[in-house]
Amino acid sequence: MEDKPTPTESQQSRQNAWASPVKSMRVGEVSSEAVNLNVEGRRITGPVQGFGQMWQKTYRINLIGKKVPAKDLIREWKANFAKFWPKNNTFYGPQGSITPGDVAVLNLAGPGGITAPGGKPVISTGIMVVYADDESFSFLTPEGHMFAAMITFSAAEENDLTTAQIQALIRASDPFFEMMCRIGMGHRMEDTFWFQTLRNLAAHFGASGEPTLERVLVDPSVQWSEARNIRWNSGIRTFFYLLGTPFRWVGDRLKAR
Amino acid sequence: MVTTTLTTHVRELTGNTSVIEIKGEVNAQAEKALMDAYNQVTGKGAHNILLDFSQLEYMNSSGIGLLVTLLIRVKRQNQRLLACGLSDHYRQIFDLTRLNEAITIYPTTQDALAALK
């Protein structure tokens, strides 16, 4: 039998930057405050599986006024990922730094940061961390997320200037979300979200800077074969879940008697 | 300073099938080398484009993103993208990212050729 070469420590560490394949997402313990919907048991999707036009969107911010080594920036970003999110949006991930294989529940506000009554999210969905090393980390999304996407967070240093970058390779998951994108609402929500995240990240390091966006339409066509993804639509499902809240509340009271 | 760590070599296997041999690392810096190789095989009229990963040293998530954009370009030209020579580890990555649903994977170049006949 042929012996396979043993990977070196460095090769092993690079291999460990990837999550192991999973059939479907499994949510670990999350805060009782979280609306935990549309993640458990869902399959991972990437831009290949989405419905809408494929965009590559690159958000960048130069950290002006502070010298931050790129690796330090990524370490801090991974350790405090949830902290940099815009108001009314919550990332419920496992404790500690971003790690390959982590599954997080996302409670997202609607356009302009609006929430449902009681401060509840407009959309409950999630992500899975598929890759994380010292220089970058990446997420894929579950079925029903607004975007079938791969999102990569990275940092680079050039001419004494550190730049933080978020690159999203995305397709709207289904016809409903694609329609939101076509009327400008979906992309505007996403752009506002990541701009604020980058501003918060820069502020964390005591740096200033204004985010920029570069958009490339990779594929102008839609994939009709993926139109049925609408059955997983996290916005619609969260809406009906919230609509049922008073009935669940009454049901719980009756059960308790 | 960021350096390019990918080299490609293009070979014509049959009249409509070409192989792009990938050597080194596929990451964000590999875009030019990979797209140049794609343009070269397309210029020769290839319909089937086989990516040979047997000399792949490393691929990060940006590299996967690059393969997705290459896949879209290939589809828009009505071409087919195939892969061979992936190690068990990278087969798992294709599985994880569901790229294996869009790119047919073969163990070797010969297997890919046999399947295309």
Interface residues (C-beta under 8 A of the other chain):
Chain A: R14 Q15 A17 W18 A19 S20 P21 V22 R43 I44 T45 G46 P47 V48 Q49 M54 Q56 V130 Y131 D133 S136 F137 S138 L140 M150 T152 S154 A156 Q167 L169 V218 D219 S221
Chain B: V2 A28 Y58 N60 S61 S62 I64 G65 V68 T69 L71 I72 K75 R76 H89 Q92 I93 D95 L96 T97 R98 L99 E101 A102
